[in-house]
Amino acid sequence: MKVKDLKIGNRVRVTGYEKGNSEYRTKLLSMGLTRGVEFTLTKIAPMGDPVELEVRGFHLSLRKSEADILIIEEV
């Protein structure tokens, strides 16, 4: 499952990361998107990009293409 497949209010858990851009993966990890963390999709911009996630008590905005590095599952 990918972030682009979510609807507002969906709660998911990070189960892994796509292979490839390890530099951006490091940035996601530093923003708190570690394996096992749960987050909620709270907003989607009018044109569909970026999206806002609530993770660890704060709101984080990411482009969908960047967030698609995350492999997630519904909680």
ChimeraX attribute file (.defattr): number of C-alpha atoms within 10 A of each C-alpha:
attribute: neighborCount
match mode: 1-to-1
recipient: residues
	/A:1	14
	/A:2	16
	/A:3	22
	/A:4	14
	/A:5	9
	/A:6	15
	/A:7	13
	/A:8	13
	/A:9	13
	/A:10	14
	/A:11	18
	/A:12	21
	/A:13	19
	/A:14	20
	/A:15	15
	/A:16	15
	/A:17	18
	/A:18	11
	/A:19	9
	/A:20	9
	/A:21	11
	/A:22	12
	/A:23	8
	/A:24	13
	/A:25	20
	/A:26	12
	/A:27	11
	/A:28	18
	/A:29	11
	/A:30	10
	/A:31	12
	/A:32	13
	/A:33	21
	/A:34	18
	/A:35	15
	/A:36	13
	/A:37	14
	/A:38	19
	/A:39	23
	/A:40	20
	/A:41	21
	/A:42	18
	/A:43	18
	/A:44	17
	/A:45	11
	/A:46	8
	/A:47	6
	/A:48	11
	/A:49	15
	/A:50	18
	/A:51	20
	/A:52	19
	/A:53	23
	/A:54	17
	/A:55	17
	/A:56	14
	/A:57	8
	/A:58	9
	/A:59	14
	/A:60	16
	/A:61	17
	/A:62	14
	/A:63	15
	/A:64	18
	/A:65	13
	/A:66	14
	/A:67	21
	/A:68	17
	/A:69	20
	/A:70	23
	/A:71	17
	/A:72	22
	/A:73	16
	/A:74	12
	/A:75	11
